[in-house]
Amino acid sequence: MAKHTTLKRGQLLKYIGKRWKNLNIISGNSFMKFLGYDGNGFADVWVEYQGRLLFLSIKEVELAV
């Protein structure tokens, strides 16, 4: 997703990044809720996925349609 895309709290996102240890994104259920940006660079986001808070790069998510 573009770095300067404006997201609103509660908006649904889809994880498109690479898999990494301790990140169990269920295939077919990679939707998460946007909670907010971290800092003022809009490059990192806080999301909620299955009750867990995750800190991700904006490049690892896209808008859920």
C-alpha positions, 0 to 999 in steps of 0.5 A, a space after each residue: 500500500 502507498 505510504 501516504 494512504 489515509 486509513 481510518 481506525 477500524 478499517 479492514 486490511 489484508 496481510 500481503 507480506 511474507 510469513 515470519 516466525 510466530 506470525 500465524 496468518 491463517 490462509 484465507 483469513 488474513 484480514 485485520 483491523 487497522 488501529 493506527 499509525 506509529 510515529 509521524 512517518 506513516 510507514 508503520 501501522 498497528 493492527 489487530 488480528 484475532 485479538 493480537 496487536 501487531 506492528 507491521 510495515 504499511 508495505 505488508 498490508 493492503 485495503 480489504 475490498 
